[in-house]
Amino acid sequence: MAASSVDQAIINRSLIAATHEMGTKLIRSAHSPIVREAQDCSAAIIDREGRVVAQAELIPIQLGSITQTFAPCLSLYPPETLKEGDFFINNDPYHGGQHIQDIFLFSPIFFDGELLGFSASVVHHIDLGGGAPGLNPDAGDVHQEGLIFPPSKYNLDHDWNGGSFERLVAANVRMPEATIGDINAQFAANSIGAKRLQALAARYGRDIVSDAMDEMLNYSERRMRAAITGLPDGTYCAQAAMDDDGLGTTPVVVRAQVTIAGDAIHIGFDGTDPQVATNVNNPFASTFAAAVACAKSVLTDPDIPFNDGVSRVISVDAPLGSVLNPRPPAPVRARLLPSYRVFNAVMKALAQVAPDKVMAEGYDTTTPVCLSHLGEGGYNIYLEILGGGYGAGVDNDGCDGVDSPLSNCANIPIESLEMDYPFMRINEYALIPGSGGAGARRGGLGFERSYNIVQDGVQFATYGDRFTSPAQGLFGGANGAAAENYIVRGKETITLRSKTGCRLEAGDLLVVRTGGGGGYGPPEDRPAALHERDRSKGLERSK
Amino acid sequence: MRIGVEVGGTFTDLIVIADGVARVAKVPSTPDAPDRGAINAIDAADVDLTGVSDLVHGSTVATNAVLERKGGRVCVFVTRGTRDLLALQRHDRRAIYDLNYAKPEPIVSRQDICEIDERMAADGSVVEALDAERLDARVAQFLGVDLFDAVAICLLHSYTNPDHEQRVAAAVRRHAPNMPVTCSSDVSREFREYERASTTALAAFVRPAIEGYLDRLSNTLEARGFAGRFSIMQSNGGRIPADAMSKNPISALFSGPAAGVVGALGAAGRSDFKDIITLDMGGTSTDVSLISDGVPDLAPQTEIDGLPVRTPVIDIVTVGAGGGSIAWMDDGGLLRVGPQSAGAHPGPASYLRGGTEATVTDAHLVRGTLQAGSFLGGQMEVDAAAAATALAPLCERLALSVEELADSVIRIAESNIVRAIQQVSTERGRDPRDFALVPFGGAGPLHAARVAEELGIGTVVVPTNAGVLSAAGLLMSDYVHYRARTERTRLDAEALGTVLDRLQGLRHEATEYLRSVGVTETLTFQHILEMRYVGQAFEVSVPLAEDLSDLTADAISAAFSDAHHRVFEFSKPPGDPVEIVSFRIGARATANEFPVYQEPFAGGAGEDQEPGVIDIVEGGQTRACKLMPRNAIGLTELAGPLLVEDGTSTIYVPPGWHARRDDADSVILRQEG
């Protein structure tokens, strides 16, 4: 039965609203600051066939590939075998997952005893075991990065709420109360998604709702195809590089070939560098999500609902054994670094056909700062995600001091952080004037976040980039400023590599400075009024 | 004699109650000098101010000062290292796929922010002391050039120890004795520095505008012989004496919508409805809120122009669905309505003021649910043919007849309102079917029955003079003052003493405060605990009974568990550690009066007038529908479809619904079955 156009419009918006409510309540009932303050989580509603129909706009990299993460679960446990209270869990980078820390939970939604769809939530968990608290910068394989949950099925009543599976998880993580609390927040979000979908089925009828979900996919597909049709056919190539793999000094290069044919796009990565020994490998799900997020951002209005209809129009492949589709058991924790270079390379290829819609390279490096401390009460682990400056566009300066495009983490308020992590205090949290690349429009500014360490034995770990090759300007714009990390210990300044870990002592000052975005167009074309605005605000480089 | 004056975006409404009888007046607003519109309304109603004992005022002055960035130039003092607090904001984006993303523009420019050498720790201990000499020098240096109209101070961890903020304020006053100073620890004593700083900066920013406005207005009033009490509506739904408002102007934001909620609450209460959902639909947007047992839900935080405001406000959700909302088709072929609006200018196409795009109002004219002769009681001319012309291009693209399209436009606008109501009901763990819907504003009563149907709500209560209910709400408001204290307290057997002690202390402070600003009436109190499971960061409000004598720790724990379950669909087993984060009380002095109208606003055709019959095209069917004035509705129920012209609004009673008037003069709509 077909939904009328008005029912269609109403169900569309209701499903999107339901995912927003899931996301909001997930954040508000969670325990770890990485979820409740930084909001490193996402939520979606999936149809019976396993296609994502609606999602809360939270973290693009998590959202782009929920279907890929869900598919192996559904093929192992067909719909007819599912019952109330069942859930799927998956975080396996080699079976549709991304990195270990992102746990995907899927709950089937029944209506009158029949399967209607699934609710899905994903959270970045603060610690899932592995070789170091929160973030193991030295992992040589994925097994050292934490507990792997392959696509599997459990039951809330049977295995959770005090059951064996819950106890297994609690016993293998360093902050069990936080981790179990955050997983419970995911279950609560899933249950809200279920209630809202059931209410729609009760109001409109199951068939109308199913039909409307199909049509939602068609709708996004139509809008995506309409956006592509106007572009000239052809294959456009570009590349982008990470500074290094964390051990050597050779750049790791991503090479993209974007083929536009009629109303579809194929994105390939032939010639991309082989996988590396460190954690900067990209599971294929992340490669897919990054490529699709870039194409959607460049080619369509922000208001096109992102669902599987969008991905129908875009196909992606990457050579097995490359850094964008590694063989197991390569470590993958820092997968966002290669994901960003996928984003950059696809963007530069699209710049050749849609120069007004793209932006210059931004800092585009989601930089985690992990500080942990083992005290009498057990582990206390701080993890925060830092962005920098956005690239400039044809008509706008890049956004200053903001999380990078594939992520969307809020900062952890200084007052919240110092309440929860008494082993440190923030020394400075401020923009870096002049760090955006000059241009007709300038790149966004990077920022400094520095930490006074006030207890001995604090473990620091991170993975950054753009220390040696900063964000590139576009069409004559200048490059953004590079990033840097260092420690001030007494009179000594200790320079750090971008991907590293070390022990800090009381009195140390840890300084993390993120990079600026690239400029767009020649700097001499910059309007005088914009110069004056930056000068009066003190945002230009100080002499 | 008492008067309420509400300055809105388009109209300024006035209500005057003399000897128990109310009259209303409506005049155009004067956005450049809103006080002139207020005086015009007083003149229009021919009110002699010497006889007025009580004047309650609501305006959009504070809101507009922010939206138009016409506040004072504010200097903000912050802790060293945090000069970019207002620029960095929360480091996230509202639109994740927007490559041209720009953050909300801060209210204070970067060069006006001054860092102070000082530091508190999270427990309120001093890490780096303030050096008095250096502080004075810094303040003198920054304020030396006479640039600023106001000062805001927001230092790290001042919510737990405000000492440094107070000392900076003292230094500012020494240097510039007349400078208005706002400390973050006075505005919002809660953690999260960006939200607190944003609230403080906004308060300082609107203060000169509000103070100037209220001074001008009260001078004019006094010059005309007014010697009564002058009070101002707050966003929490209560009023406060005008002198006190100029010290805490942030609470004036959103006072207009709050007045409407109070008006709806008063009108519904007279008809014996205490559990209601309000629906205030005007030209550009619709505000909805939920009231349980006569008490509106309060939200701890709201935002304006993308900037967070941390102050208790009536929990109102606004959607861009109004009479002027524009219908359009997106590039995926889906019909959409709003949030773009034709506004007052040019207005809907049918107003013939140059608008060409199809709006909700135009759709009603085509469908028949608005009649060309009934706008503002027949005082305003509209053209139904122009409405049909505006809809035509969309008909072609969507392959719908003009009647079908009109009906779809209205249903989509209504579905946007339904989702807003779901946000305040189902998403807060309340079942809308347990509530009556109370519509007001020009367009509310037109959509209420259909919106109610979608939500399973069986009763709609339409107050008298629904189009000017906000002004009436001013006079129905009580003096209200909220006070909160953040102090994390683990809930255990010993905690009860602390709870009682803190609530008692807050009652005492609130009483002192209200007495000091001249409120002498008897006070009643609301007790609220903001609670969470240990480890969470966001609190759930747990209201307690007014009488605390039977309170136990177990009862608090059970009340929290219920509240948590209602919002989040789960709660943990009893015994899981729970903490109180903030103690909050509301003090209320009753000052309200309910207006009884002698005659309707306008269009008051007599009861003896014969009902007309018109055609309404809804859901693909054309039905004959009776058209009648409000007075034709009596105490016996009439069956829909009916279109009831009510002067400031139109009530639509669809098929399957009945309408009657009750003793309180509200029109009650009831769905069959």
Interface residues (C-beta under 8 A of the other chain):
Chain A: S5 V6 Q8 A9 I10 N12 R13 S14 A17 E21 K25 I27 R28 S29 A30 H31 P33 R36 E37 Q39 E57 L58 I59 P60 E177 A178 G181 N184 F187 A188 S191 I192 K195 R196 A199 R203 Y219 S220 R222 R223 A226 A227 A293 K296 S297 V298 T300 D301 P302 D303 I304 F306 K357 V358 M359 L386 G387 Y390 G391 G393 D395 N396 C399 D400 G401 V402 D403 P405 N408 C409 A410 N411 P413 I414 E415 S416 E418 M419 P422 R425 I426 N427 E428 Y429 A430 L431 F447 S536 K537 G538 L539
Chain B: R80 G81 T82 R83 D84 L85 A87 L88 R90 H91 D92 R93 A95 I96 Y97 D98 L99 N100 Y101 A102 K103 S109 R110 Q111 R119 A121 A122 V127 L156 H157 Y159 F191 R192 E193 Y194 D330 D331 G332 G333 L334 L335 R336 L398 S408 R411 I412 S415 N416 V418 R419 Q422 Q423 T426 E427 E454 Y533 G535 Q536 A537 F538 V567 F568 E569 F570
